[in-house]
């Protein structure tokens, strides 16, 4: 890493590169460190990280990159970390260590059988920290996390744990590990979910923030001239430096769009989108078609997925890709070292090409990707992508089905925030999908209950209460009494977490009254356990003791050790 080719020499950023190099040197001696690299889009974050990674590799450090992708408000659970584990698992030096850790199987495999294990996310996070610690005993590691502003919440939570209580905390002593994470500072609006995490991390002693500011005019001029093997007229250099305002990527694109023959100001386009599209519009029609298709997939796309979607003969596709790579619009292989992916050289290029699509063209290409993803193996792992493409192509029945599959997968890999997002997406789609087109075995009450559980696991307690109240509103008078009781004792449990104790006691009382104690049932035991806790909080020790003794007997009869343990504690 990185395999991304940069043809021009590295210009400027001497102080910033020195700071990264110092962190790498300390990490190689066993002092684990992390750097959060901030900067506007195009300012040079990826280029500087590539330079630092090249120096790390030359010094004997193994460099692995994980990318975050933009799929709207729903991410792929733990994506950058699964990408990193996949690369390490394919390296013979680390393969045995990775294979020996259950956390790798959970993140790289199918997420298990679907049942939730007792350890849940804490066990997964501890397992990841232990795995990284063991891997650093094999060789020094540099983990590069690109585009953290697009990270899913589960990835942010795992990063928080690793840096605050895992690899950089007390247990980090002796670990030869560095973490570089980049993000777009100009994308962080006031309510962006990354902002509170950054504020928390920068207070840690082993974490530092490195901000890449716009490049000075002198360095920008050197950068512009370094792009060409022939001299660039001074007037063109001055014009580009003035227009680029310290943004390295913008300067490179302005130079590429400027007529070398004329070298005059009118040859420089006025808007950034115009600049980015000039190189694209110089491609042959087939290559433009391939890039439009790739832009719908996202920043990166697998070769096989692109081939199956664009449906061109192999020779035509390869010729088109060669043109796009030659024009430096795409890079092949990807930073992870594989050779089966293509990436846009910069996210801004992809955004410009995607924005230039006609509405009907955009819908058609999203539909094509959804169809191909539905026909591939391992459908659960691609369900989130399929749901995204189906929504964008207005195929609401498939978007509903894929959202439910994505929620199942997120639940299996202990990503409750993403499970919640997918379940809420499914609930939003439910009324828009005809009853005959909905997946069998689901209803809005149980889906809303499940969403409330995911919200509680994700730490969004008030959202859990709101969802459970919504489930209660959806329970009709003719609903199954057991389901109605489940809604009420779930709401009671969530209300206790928000200290609304009187309401919790009311709902737990209603739940217990709706289910007979005979015949014994799991639902009655859970309702009783909740009521015991609510009664204790309300100071009604007599009710709590009486119901607890009755529920203990039923829990023992049914063989429910978890419920029995909760009751004994109560």
Number of C-alpha atoms within 10 A of each C-alpha: 19 23 16 19 14 14 10 13 10 14 17 16 15 10 9 15 17 12 15 23 17 10 22 29 17 15 23 23 14 18 19 29 25 28 21 19 26 21 19 17 21 20 23 20 22 21 19 21 21 21 18 23 26 16 16 22 17 10 13 12 23 19 23 23 25 24 24 24 21 16 18 8 12 23 24 26 29 25 19 24 23 20 19 19 26 19 18 21 18 12 12 9 13 18 16 13 17 22 13 11 15 15 23 22 15 16 23 17 13 16 22 14 8 12 9 14 12 9 11 15 20 13 15 19 22 18 17 24 23 17 21 20 21 17 21 22 14 13 17 24 27 28 20 27 23 23 23 22 22 23 28 26 21 24 22 20 18 22 22 17 19 20 21 19 16 22 29 25 17 10 14 21 14 17 25 29 31 30 26 25 25 24 25 19 16 11 14 13 10 9 8 11 16 20 14 11 14 14 10 11 20 15 12 14 12 18 20 18 17 18 16 17 14 17 21 14 15 11 16 26 21 14 22 24 20 18 17 13 8 9 10 16 13 12 12 24 20 16 17 24 27 14 15 22 16 23 20 24 18 22 27 22 22 28 25 19 18 21 15 15 7 11 18 14 14 10 16 21 15 11 9 15 16 15 23 25 17 16 17 21 12 11 16 12 12 16 22 19 16 22 25 22 26 29 25 24 22 17 22 23 20 16 19 11 17 21 18 14 22 18 12 16 9 10 9 14 20 16 13 22 23 16 18 23 17 11 15 17 19 25 24 23 19 25 23 21 16 12 13 13 19 22 23 24 21 17 17 18 23 26 17 18 21 19 15 14 16 10 10 9 14 21 19 17 23 23 21 21 25 27 17 15 22 19 9 10 9 12 18 20 21 19 26 27 25 28 31 22 29 26 23 19 22 15 17 21 23 22 27 27 21 29 29 26 23 28 29 20 26 28 22 22 25 28 27 25 27 28 31 26 21 27 25 21 19 24 20 12 18 17 11 12 16 10 11 8 12 19 14 9 6 10 12 16 23 17 18 26 23 21 27 30 24 27 24 21 18 22 13 14 20 16 18 29 24 17 24 27 19 18 24 21 11 16 18 11 8 7 11 11 15 17 18 22 25 23 27 27 29 25 28 30 25 24 24 20 15 12 11 13 20 15 15 29 25 16 25 29 22 18 29 25 15 18 22 12 16 8 8 16 16 14 19 26 27 23 28 28 27 30 28 29 26 27 24 17 17 14 11 13 13 12 14 23 16 11 18 24 14 13 24 22 14 22 23 12 11 13 12 14 12 11 20 20 12 16 24 12 8 14
